[in-house]
Amino acid sequence: MKDDSAPSLPACVEGREASARFDATIRKLLSVSHAEIQRREAEYRKQSLANPNRRGPKPKVKSSASGRARRD
């Protein structure tokens, strides 16, 4: 049997209320400074790289120059 208790999507809003919601959202978004956004992204990147079970490409590990064999 199908369960009808699934959450419903919010109703489509048009007109002045939609415009007011959009303006409020944009003002909140643009009120965050670029430096704050960069700080948050760096913090998130550091946290995600620390996860050993993360999906996707892994960051390359830079080898030291002393470990390479010299050709003379």
PDB file with SEQRES, HELIX, SHEET and CRYST1 records, atoms N, CA, C and O in Angstrom:
SEQRES   1 A   72  MET LYS ASP ASP SER ALA PRO SER LEU PRO ALA CYS VAL          
SEQRES   2 A   72  GLU GLY ARG GLU ALA SER ALA ARG PHE ASP ALA THR ILE          
SEQRES   3 A   72  ARG LYS LEU LEU SER VAL SER HIS ALA GLU ILE GLN ARG          
SEQRES   4 A   72  ARG GLU ALA GLU TYR ARG LYS GLN SER LEU ALA ASN PRO          
SEQRES   5 A   72  ASN ARG ARG GLY PRO LYS PRO LYS VAL LYS SER SER ALA          
SEQRES   6 A   72  SER GLY ARG ALA ARG ARG ASP                                  
HELIX    1 AA1 ARG A   16  LEU A   30  1                                  15    
HELIX    2 AA2 HIS A   34  LEU A   49  1                                  16    
HELIX    3 AA3 ALA A   65  GLY A   67  5                                   3    
CRYST1    1.000    1.000    1.000  90.00  90.00  90.00 P 1           1          
ATOM      1  N   MET A   1       0.834  -1.181   0.000  1.00  0.00           N  
ATOM      2  CA  MET A   1       0.000   0.000   0.000  1.00  0.00           C  
ATOM      3  C   MET A   1       0.875   1.240   0.000  1.00  0.00           C  
ATOM      4  O   MET A   1       1.971   1.255   0.560  1.00  0.00           O  
ATOM      5  N   LYS A   2       0.368   2.269  -0.637  1.00  0.00           N  
ATOM      6  CA  LYS A   2       1.097   3.519  -0.713  1.00  0.00           C  
ATOM      7  C   LYS A   2       0.802   4.362   0.522  1.00  0.00           C  
ATOM      8  O   LYS A   2      -0.345   4.479   0.953  1.00  0.00           O  
ATOM      9  N   ASP A   3       1.844   4.941   1.077  1.00  0.00           N  
ATOM     10  CA  ASP A   3       1.689   5.775   2.266  1.00  0.00           C  
ATOM     11  C   ASP A   3       1.575   7.233   1.834  1.00  0.00           C  
ATOM     12  O   ASP A   3       2.442   7.732   1.116  1.00  0.00           O  
ATOM     13  N   ASP A   4       0.533   7.915   2.255  1.00  0.00           N  
ATOM     14  CA  ASP A   4       0.308   9.310   1.876  1.00  0.00           C  
ATOM     15  C   ASP A   4       0.929  10.294   2.868  1.00  0.00           C  
ATOM     16  O   ASP A   4       0.589  11.477   2.845  1.00  0.00           O  
ATOM     17  N   SER A   5       1.815   9.840   3.722  1.00  0.00           N  
ATOM     18  CA  SER A   5       2.401  10.726   4.714  1.00  0.00           C  
ATOM     19  C   SER A   5       3.683  11.403   4.220  1.00  0.00           C  
ATOM     20  O   SER A   5       4.409  12.004   5.012  1.00  0.00           O  
ATOM     21  N   ALA A   6       3.963  11.308   2.915  1.00  0.00           N  
ATOM     22  CA  ALA A   6       5.155  11.945   2.368  1.00  0.00           C  
ATOM     23  C   ALA A   6       5.005  13.461   2.477  1.00  0.00           C  
ATOM     24  O   ALA A   6       3.902  13.987   2.326  1.00  0.00           O  
ATOM     25  N   PRO A   7       6.110  14.168   2.738  1.00  0.00           N  
ATOM     26  CA  PRO A   7       6.010  15.621   2.870  1.00  0.00           C  
ATOM     27  C   PRO A   7       5.613  16.262   1.543  1.00  0.00           C  
ATOM     28  O   PRO A   7       6.088  15.859   0.481  1.00  0.00           O  
ATOM     29  N   SER A   8       4.750  17.248   1.614  1.00  0.00           N  
ATOM     30  CA  SER A   8       4.293  17.910   0.395  1.00  0.00           C  
ATOM     31  C   SER A   8       5.183  19.113   0.102  1.00  0.00           C  
ATOM     32  O   SER A   8       5.747  19.718   1.013  1.00  0.00           O  
ATOM     33  N   LEU A   9       5.299  19.446  -1.153  1.00  0.00           N  
ATOM     34  CA  LEU A   9       6.081  20.604  -1.560  1.00  0.00           C  
ATOM     35  C   LEU A   9       5.305  21.874  -1.266  1.00  0.00           C  
ATOM     36  O   LEU A   9       4.074  21.860  -1.276  1.00  0.00           O  
ATOM     37  N   PRO A  10       6.008  22.981  -1.003  1.00  0.00           N  
ATOM     38  CA  PRO A  10       5.295  24.227  -0.748  1.00  0.00           C  
ATOM     39  C   PRO A  10       4.557  24.675  -2.005  1.00  0.00           C  
ATOM     40  O   PRO A  10       4.985  24.407  -3.127  1.00  0.00           O  
ATOM     41  N   ALA A  11       3.463  25.349  -1.795  1.00  0.00           N  
ATOM     42  CA  ALA A  11       2.654  25.817  -2.920  1.00  0.00           C  
ATOM     43  C   ALA A  11       3.425  26.852  -3.714  1.00  0.00           C  
ATOM     44  O   ALA A  11       4.236  27.595  -3.162  1.00  0.00           O  
ATOM     45  N   CYS A  12       3.172  26.897  -4.998  1.00  0.00           N  
ATOM     46  CA  CYS A  12       3.800  27.875  -5.872  1.00  0.00           C  
ATOM     47  C   CYS A  12       3.259  29.254  -5.525  1.00  0.00           C  
ATOM     48  O   CYS A  12       2.045  29.459  -5.511  1.00  0.00           O  
ATOM     49  N   VAL A  13       4.138  30.187  -5.250  1.00  0.00           N  
ATOM     50  CA  VAL A  13       3.730  31.520  -4.848  1.00  0.00           C  
ATOM     51  C   VAL A  13       4.031  32.472  -5.997  1.00  0.00           C  
ATOM     52  O   VAL A  13       5.113  32.423  -6.582  1.00  0.00           O  
ATOM     53  N   GLU A  14       3.081  33.333  -6.317  1.00  0.00           N  
ATOM     54  CA  GLU A  14       3.261  34.289  -7.398  1.00  0.00           C  
ATOM     55  C   GLU A  14       2.931  35.684  -6.897  1.00  0.00           C  
ATOM     56  O   GLU A  14       2.330  35.854  -5.836  1.00  0.00           O  
ATOM     57  N   GLY A  15       3.323  36.655  -7.657  1.00  0.00           N  
ATOM     58  CA  GLY A  15       2.949  38.033  -7.351  1.00  0.00           C  
ATOM     59  C   GLY A  15       3.876  38.708  -6.374  1.00  0.00           C  
ATOM     60  O   GLY A  15       5.075  38.434  -6.341  1.00  0.00           O  
ATOM     61  N   ARG A  16       3.312  39.593  -5.577  1.00  0.00           N  
ATOM     62  CA  ARG A  16       4.108  40.411  -4.654  1.00  0.00           C  
ATOM     63  C   ARG A  16       4.805  39.577  -3.584  1.00  0.00           C  
ATOM     64  O   ARG A  16       5.939  39.871  -3.205  1.00  0.00           O  
ATOM     65  N   GLU A  17       4.131  38.542  -3.098  1.00  0.00           N  
ATOM     66  CA  GLU A  17       4.739  37.710  -2.049  1.00  0.00           C  
ATOM     67  C   GLU A  17       5.978  36.997  -2.587  1.00  0.00           C  
ATOM     68  O   GLU A  17       6.989  36.910  -1.891  1.00  0.00           O  
ATOM     69  N   ALA A  18       5.912  36.491  -3.806  1.00  0.00           N  
ATOM     70  CA  ALA A  18       7.061  35.823  -4.414  1.00  0.00           C  
ATOM     71  C   ALA A  18       8.207  36.804  -4.587  1.00  0.00           C  
ATOM     72  O   ALA A  18       9.364  36.476  -4.326  1.00  0.00           O  
ATOM     73  N   SER A  19       7.879  38.003  -5.027  1.00  0.00           N  
ATOM     74  CA  SER A  19       8.900  39.031  -5.211  1.00  0.00           C  
ATOM     75  C   SER A  19       9.540  39.399  -3.880  1.00  0.00           C  
ATOM     76  O   SER A  19      10.756  39.570  -3.799  1.00  0.00           O  
ATOM     77  N   ALA A  20       8.733  39.521  -2.848  1.00  0.00           N  
ATOM     78  CA  ALA A  20       9.255  39.872  -1.519  1.00  0.00           C  
ATOM     79  C   ALA A  20      10.151  38.753  -0.988  1.00  0.00           C  
ATOM     80  O   ALA A  20      11.204  39.029  -0.413  1.00  0.00           O  
ATOM     81  N   ARG A  21       9.744  37.490  -1.174  1.00  0.00           N  
ATOM     82  CA  ARG A  21      10.572  36.365  -0.729  1.00  0.00           C  
ATOM     83  C   ARG A  21      11.903  36.343  -1.468  1.00  0.00           C  
ATOM     84  O   ARG A  21      12.958  36.141  -0.867  1.00  0.00           O  
ATOM     85  N   PHE A  22      11.839  36.553  -2.781  1.00  0.00           N  
ATOM     86  CA  PHE A  22      13.060  36.558  -3.588  1.00  0.00           C  
ATOM     87  C   PHE A  22      13.998  37.669  -3.127  1.00  0.00           C  
ATOM     88  O   PHE A  22      15.189  37.428  -2.929  1.00  0.00           O  
ATOM     89  N   ASP A  23      13.476  38.879  -2.953  1.00  0.00           N  
ATOM     90  CA  ASP A  23      14.296  40.004  -2.511  1.00  0.00           C  
ATOM     91  C   ASP A  23      14.931  39.729  -1.148  1.00  0.00           C  
ATOM     92  O   ASP A  23      16.105  40.033  -0.941  1.00  0.00           O  
ATOM     93  N   ALA A  24      14.167  39.160  -0.223  1.00  0.00           N  
ATOM     94  CA  ALA A  24      14.696  38.865   1.112  1.00  0.00           C  
ATOM     95  C   ALA A  24      15.818  37.836   1.034  1.00  0.00           C  
ATOM     96  O   ALA A  24      16.833  37.967   1.719  1.00  0.00           O  
ATOM     97  N   THR A  25      15.638  36.814   0.202  1.00  0.00           N  
ATOM     98  CA  THR A  25      16.661  35.778   0.058  1.00  0.00           C  
ATOM     99  C   THR A  25      17.935  36.354  -0.546  1.00  0.00           C  
ATOM    100  O   THR A  25      19.033  36.062  -0.070  1.00  0.00           O  
ATOM    101  N   ILE A  26      17.803  37.159  -1.577  1.00  0.00           N  
ATOM    102  CA  ILE A  26      18.967  37.759  -2.235  1.00  0.00           C  
ATOM    103  C   ILE A  26      19.693  38.704  -1.287  1.00  0.00           C  
ATOM    104  O   ILE A  26      20.923  38.728  -1.268  1.00  0.00           O  
ATOM    105  N   ARG A  27      18.957  39.479  -0.504  1.00  0.00           N  
ATOM    106  CA  ARG A  27      19.602  40.388   0.452  1.00  0.00           C  
ATOM    107  C   ARG A  27      20.405  39.612   1.502  1.00  0.00           C  
ATOM    108  O   ARG A  27      21.498  40.027   1.886  1.00  0.00           O  
ATOM    109  N   LYS A  28      19.854  38.483   1.962  1.00  0.00           N  
ATOM    110  CA  LYS A  28      20.593  37.655   2.926  1.00  0.00           C  
ATOM    111  C   LYS A  28      21.847  37.088   2.290  1.00  0.00           C  
ATOM    112  O   LYS A  28      22.913  37.069   2.907  1.00  0.00           O  
ATOM    113  N   LEU A  29      21.719  36.627   1.058  1.00  0.00           N  
ATOM    114  CA  LEU A  29      22.845  36.017   0.360  1.00  0.00           C  
ATOM    115  C   LEU A  29      23.949  37.035   0.113  1.00  0.00           C  
ATOM    116  O   LEU A  29      25.123  36.738   0.334  1.00  0.00           O  
ATOM    117  N   LEU A  30      23.595  38.212  -0.335  1.00  0.00           N  
ATOM    118  CA  LEU A  30      24.595  39.222  -0.676  1.00  0.00           C  
ATOM    119  C   LEU A  30      25.152  39.946   0.548  1.00  0.00           C  
ATOM    120  O   LEU A  30      26.139  40.674   0.436  1.00  0.00           O  
ATOM    121  N   SER A  31      24.539  39.757   1.706  1.00  0.00           N  
ATOM    122  CA  SER A  31      25.041  40.424   2.902  1.00  0.00           C  
ATOM    123  C   SER A  31      26.278  39.730   3.470  1.00  0.00           C  
ATOM    124  O   SER A  31      26.964  40.294   4.322  1.00  0.00           O  
ATOM    125  N   VAL A  32      26.568  38.519   3.010  1.00  0.00           N  
ATOM    126  CA  VAL A  32      27.752  37.790   3.474  1.00  0.00           C  
ATOM    127  C   VAL A  32      28.948  38.263   2.665  1.00  0.00           C  
ATOM    128  O   VAL A  32      28.906  38.259   1.434  1.00  0.00           O  
ATOM    129  N   SER A  33      30.005  38.667   3.339  1.00  0.00           N  
ATOM    130  CA  SER A  33      31.179  39.195   2.646  1.00  0.00           C  
ATOM    131  C   SER A  33      31.940  38.092   1.912  1.00  0.00           C  
ATOM    132  O   SER A  33      31.813  36.911   2.236  1.00  0.00           O  
ATOM    133  N   HIS A  34      32.718  38.492   0.934  1.00  0.00           N  
ATOM    134  CA  HIS A  34      33.502  37.535   0.151  1.00  0.00           C  
ATOM    135  C   HIS A  34      34.513  36.816   1.048  1.00  0.00           C  
ATOM    136  O   HIS A  34      34.737  35.615   0.896  1.00  0.00           O  
ATOM    137  N   ALA A  35      35.111  37.540   1.967  1.00  0.00           N  
ATOM    138  CA  ALA A  35      36.090  36.933   2.878  1.00  0.00           C  
ATOM    139  C   ALA A  35      35.428  35.851   3.738  1.00  0.00           C  
ATOM    140  O   ALA A  35      36.026  34.807   3.996  1.00  0.00           O  
ATOM    141  N   GLU A  36      34.202  36.104   4.178  1.00  0.00           N  
ATOM    142  CA  GLU A  36      33.488  35.124   5.002  1.00  0.00           C  
ATOM    143  C   GLU A  36      33.166  33.871   4.184  1.00  0.00           C  
ATOM    144  O   GLU A  36      33.289  32.752   4.683  1.00  0.00           O  
ATOM    145  N   ILE A  37      32.759  34.059   2.950  1.00  0.00           N  
ATOM    146  CA  ILE A  37      32.472  32.917   2.085  1.00  0.00           C  
ATOM    147  C   ILE A  37      33.736  32.098   1.848  1.00  0.00           C  
ATOM    148  O   ILE A  37      33.694  30.868   1.896  1.00  0.00           O  
ATOM    149  N   GLN A  38      34.857  32.766   1.593  1.00  0.00           N  
ATOM    150  CA  GLN A  38      36.119  32.070   1.383  1.00  0.00           C  
ATOM    151  C   GLN A  38      36.536  31.302   2.633  1.00  0.00           C  
ATOM    152  O   GLN A  38      37.024  30.176   2.535  1.00  0.00           O  
ATOM    153  N   ARG A  39      36.346  31.904   3.810  1.00  0.00           N  
ATOM    154  CA  ARG A  39      36.696  31.239   5.071  1.00  0.00           C  
ATOM    155  C   ARG A  39      35.851  29.990   5.263  1.00  0.00           C  
ATOM    156  O   ARG A  39      36.369  28.944   5.654  1.00  0.00           O  
ATOM    157  N   ARG A  40      34.548  30.090   4.989  1.00  0.00           N  
ATOM    158  CA  ARG A  40      33.654  28.941   5.147  1.00  0.00           C  
ATOM    159  C   ARG A  40      34.006  27.827   4.163  1.00  0.00           C  
ATOM    160  O   ARG A  40      33.988  26.650   4.525  1.00  0.00           O  
ATOM    161  N   GLU A  41      34.328  28.194   2.916  1.00  0.00           N  
ATOM    162  CA  GLU A  41      34.690  27.180   1.932  1.00  0.00           C  
ATOM    163  C   GLU A  41      35.998  26.479   2.306  1.00  0.00           C  
ATOM    164  O   GLU A  41      36.118  25.265   2.142  1.00  0.00           O  
ATOM    165  N   ALA A  42      36.979  27.235   2.809  1.00  0.00           N  
ATOM    166  CA  ALA A  42      38.243  26.637   3.232  1.00  0.00           C  
ATOM    167  C   ALA A  42      38.025  25.679   4.400  1.00  0.00           C  
ATOM    168  O   ALA A  42      38.625  24.605   4.451  1.00  0.00           O  
ATOM    169  N   GLU A  43      37.170  26.070   5.328  1.00  0.00           N  
ATOM    170  CA  GLU A  43      36.856  25.219   6.476  1.00  0.00           C  
ATOM    171  C   GLU A  43      36.178  23.926   6.010  1.00  0.00           C  
ATOM    172  O   GLU A  43      36.505  22.838   6.485  1.00  0.00           O  
ATOM    173  N   TYR A  44      35.234  24.056   5.078  1.00  0.00           N  
ATOM    174  CA  TYR A  44      34.537  22.882   4.558  1.00  0.00           C  
ATOM    175  C   TYR A  44      35.499  21.977   3.792  1.00  0.00           C  
ATOM    176  O   TYR A  44      35.447  20.756   3.935  1.00  0.00           O  
ATOM    177  N   ARG A  45      36.371  22.566   2.986  1.00  0.00           N  
ATOM    178  CA  ARG A  45      37.336  21.786   2.205  1.00  0.00           C  
ATOM    179  C   ARG A  45      38.270  21.006   3.130  1.00  0.00           C  
ATOM    180  O   ARG A  45      38.566  19.837   2.884  1.00  0.00           O  
ATOM    181  N   LYS A  46      38.725  21.658   4.187  1.00  0.00           N  
ATOM    182  CA  LYS A  46      39.604  21.003   5.150  1.00  0.00           C  
ATOM    183  C   LYS A  46      38.886  19.828   5.823  1.00  0.00           C  
ATOM    184  O   LYS A  46      39.469  18.763   6.025  1.00  0.00           O  
ATOM    185  N   GLN A  47      37.628  20.037   6.161  1.00  0.00           N  
ATOM    186  CA  GLN A  47      36.835  18.995   6.814  1.00  0.00           C  
ATOM    187  C   GLN A  47      36.584  17.828   5.861  1.00  0.00           C  
ATOM    188  O   GLN A  47      36.672  16.669   6.267  1.00  0.00           O  
ATOM    189  N   SER A  48      36.274  18.123   4.605  1.00  0.00           N  
ATOM    190  CA  SER A  48      35.976  17.041   3.659  1.00  0.00           C  
ATOM    191  C   SER A  48      37.231  16.262   3.281  1.00  0.00           C  
ATOM    192  O   SER A  48      37.150  15.058   3.040  1.00  0.00           O  
ATOM    193  N   LEU A  49      38.392  16.919   3.223  1.00  0.00           N  
ATOM    194  CA  LEU A  49      39.629  16.216   2.903  1.00  0.00           C  
ATOM    195  C   LEU A  49      40.074  15.306   4.044  1.00  0.00           C  
ATOM    196  O   LEU A  49      40.805  14.340   3.826  1.00  0.00           O  
ATOM    197  N   ALA A  50      39.632  15.616   5.254  1.00  0.00           N  
ATOM    198  CA  ALA A  50      40.005  14.804   6.412  1.00  0.00           C  
ATOM    199  C   ALA A  50      39.213  13.503   6.471  1.00  0.00           C  
ATOM    200  O   ALA A  50      39.570  12.607   7.236  1.00  0.00           O  
ATOM    201  N   ASN A  51      38.149  13.378   5.683  1.00  0.00           N  
ATOM    202  CA  ASN A  51      37.318  12.180   5.694  1.00  0.00           C  
ATOM    203  C   ASN A  51      37.997  11.083   4.867  1.00  0.00           C  
ATOM    204  O   ASN A  51      38.137  11.238   3.654  1.00  0.00           O  
ATOM    205  N   PRO A  52      38.419   9.988   5.487  1.00  0.00           N  
ATOM    206  CA  PRO A  52      39.111   8.936   4.727  1.00  0.00           C  
ATOM    207  C   PRO A  52      38.182   8.165   3.796  1.00  0.00           C  
ATOM    208  O   PRO A  52      38.658   7.506   2.872  1.00  0.00           O  
ATOM    209  N   ASN A  53      36.896   8.228   4.009  1.00  0.00           N  
ATOM    210  CA  ASN A  53      35.931   7.481   3.195  1.00  0.00           C  
ATOM    211  C   ASN A  53      35.250   8.352   2.146  1.00  0.00           C  
ATOM    212  O   ASN A  53      34.194   7.983   1.632  1.00  0.00           O  
ATOM    213  N   ARG A  54      35.833   9.489   1.822  1.00  0.00           N  
ATOM    214  CA  ARG A  54      35.180  10.397   0.887  1.00  0.00           C  
ATOM    215  C   ARG A  54      35.188   9.843  -0.522  1.00  0.00           C  
ATOM    216  O   ARG A  54      36.079   9.083  -0.902  1.00  0.00           O  
ATOM    217  N   ARG A  55      34.186  10.232  -1.291  1.00  0.00           N  
ATOM    218  CA  ARG A  55      34.070   9.787  -2.667  1.00  0.00           C  
ATOM    219  C   ARG A  55      34.776  10.776  -3.584  1.00  0.00           C  
ATOM    220  O   ARG A  55      35.059  11.908  -3.191  1.00  0.00           O  
ATOM    221  N   GLY A  56      35.055  10.346  -4.793  1.00  0.00           N  
ATOM    222  CA  GLY A  56      35.625  11.238  -5.787  1.00  0.00           C  
ATOM    223  C   GLY A  56      37.136  11.156  -5.834  1.00  0.00           C  
ATOM    224  O   GLY A  56      37.751  10.355  -5.129  1.00  0.00           O  
ATOM    225  N   PRO A  57      37.730  11.996  -6.675  1.00  0.00           N  
ATOM    226  CA  PRO A  57      39.175  11.958  -6.827  1.00  0.00           C  
ATOM    227  C   PRO A  57      39.883  12.385  -5.546  1.00  0.00           C  
ATOM    228  O   PRO A  57      39.457  13.318  -4.864  1.00  0.00           O  
ATOM    229  N   LYS A  58      40.942  11.704  -5.241  1.00  0.00           N  
ATOM    230  CA  LYS A  58      41.720  12.011  -4.048  1.00  0.00           C  
ATOM    231  C   LYS A  58      42.781  13.055  -4.406  1.00  0.00           C  
ATOM    232  O   LYS A  58      43.273  13.067  -5.535  1.00  0.00           O  
ATOM    233  N   PRO A  59      43.137  13.922  -3.470  1.00  0.00           N  
ATOM    234  CA  PRO A  59      44.171  14.920  -3.764  1.00  0.00           C  
ATOM    235  C   PRO A  59      45.519  14.234  -3.979  1.00  0.00           C  
ATOM    236  O   PRO A  59      45.845  13.256  -3.306  1.00  0.00           O  
ATOM    237  N   LYS A  60      46.289  14.755  -4.919  1.00  0.00           N  
ATOM    238  CA  LYS A  60      47.601  14.186  -5.198  1.00  0.00           C  
ATOM    239  C   LYS A  60      48.568  14.553  -4.085  1.00  0.00           C  
ATOM    240  O   LYS A  60      48.550  15.671  -3.571  1.00  0.00           O  
ATOM    241  N   VAL A  61      49.408  13.600  -3.724  1.00  0.00           N  
ATOM    242  CA  VAL A  61      50.401  13.823  -2.695  1.00  0.00           C  
ATOM    243  C   VAL A  61      51.686  14.236  -3.387  1.00  0.00           C  
ATOM    244  O   VAL A  61      52.189  13.519  -4.252  1.00  0.00           O  
ATOM    245  N   LYS A  62      52.220  15.395  -3.006  1.00  0.00           N  
ATOM    246  CA  LYS A  62      53.443  15.879  -3.624  1.00  0.00           C  
ATOM    247  C   LYS A  62      54.635  15.152  -3.019  1.00  0.00           C  
ATOM    248  O   LYS A  62      54.792  15.101  -1.799  1.00  0.00           O  
ATOM    249  N   SER A  63      55.469  14.593  -3.882  1.00  0.00           N  
ATOM    250  CA  SER A  63      56.656  13.905  -3.382  1.00  0.00           C  
ATOM    251  C   SER A  63      57.776  14.921  -3.205  1.00  0.00           C  
ATOM    252  O   SER A  63      57.807  15.950  -3.879  1.00  0.00           O  
ATOM    253  N   SER A  64      58.674  14.628  -2.310  1.00  0.00           N  
ATOM    254  CA  SER A  64      59.777  15.545  -2.055  1.00  0.00           C  
ATOM    255  C   SER A  64      60.812  15.425  -3.166  1.00  0.00           C  
ATOM    256  O   SER A  64      60.944  14.370  -3.788  1.00  0.00           O  
ATOM    257  N   ALA A  65      61.544  16.504  -3.413  1.00  0.00           N  
ATOM    258  CA  ALA A  65      62.547  16.523  -4.473  1.00  0.00           C  
ATOM    259  C   ALA A  65      63.734  15.642  -4.118  1.00  0.00           C  
ATOM    260  O   ALA A  65      64.414  15.132  -5.008  1.00  0.00           O  
ATOM    261  N   SER A  66      63.993  15.456  -2.822  1.00  0.00           N  
ATOM    262  CA  SER A  66      65.141  14.649  -2.415  1.00  0.00           C  
ATOM    263  C   SER A  66      64.896  13.163  -2.657  1.00  0.00           C  
ATOM    264  O   SER A  66      65.854  12.392  -2.698  1.00  0.00           O  
ATOM    265  N   GLY A  67      63.680  12.751  -2.813  1.00  0.00           N  
ATOM    266  CA  GLY A  67      63.358  11.356  -3.028  1.00  0.00           C  
ATOM    267  C   GLY A  67      63.605  10.906  -4.457  1.00  0.00           C  
ATOM    268  O   GLY A  67      63.631   9.707  -4.733  1.00  0.00           O  
ATOM    269  N   ARG A  68      63.785  11.849  -5.362  1.00  0.00           N  
ATOM    270  CA  ARG A  68      63.991  11.500  -6.756  1.00  0.00           C  
ATOM    271  C   ARG A  68      65.456  11.194  -7.028  1.00  0.00           C  
ATOM    272  O   ARG A  68      66.355  11.726  -6.376  1.00  0.00           O  
ATOM    273  N   ALA A  69      65.667  10.336  -7.993  1.00  0.00           N  
ATOM    274  CA  ALA A  69      67.046  10.009  -8.398  1.00  0.00           C  
ATOM    275  C   ALA A  69      67.546  11.110  -9.332  1.00  0.00           C  
ATOM    276  O   ALA A  69      66.816  11.573 -10.208  1.00  0.00           O  
ATOM    277  N   ARG A  70      68.779  11.516  -9.137  1.00  0.00           N  
ATOM    278  CA  ARG A  70      69.376  12.542  -9.984  1.00  0.00           C  
ATOM    279  C   ARG A  70      69.999  11.917 -11.214  1.00  0.00           C  
ATOM    280  O   ARG A  70      70.617  10.854 -11.156  1.00  0.00           O  
ATOM    281  N   ARG A  71      69.819  12.605 -12.328  1.00  0.00           N  
ATOM    282  CA  ARG A  71      70.475  12.172 -13.543  1.00  0.00           C  
ATOM    283  C   ARG A  71      71.596  13.147 -13.845  1.00  0.00           C  
ATOM    284  O   ARG A  71      71.358  14.348 -13.977  1.00  0.00           O  
ATOM    285  N   ASP A  72      72.806  12.647 -13.956  1.00  0.00           N  
ATOM    286  CA  ASP A  72      73.960  13.525 -14.265  1.00  0.00           C  
ATOM    287  C   ASP A  72      74.564  13.145 -15.577  1.00  0.00           C  
ATOM    288  O   ASP A  72      75.538  13.760 -16.010  1.00  0.00           O  
TER     289      ASP A  72                                                      
END                                                                             
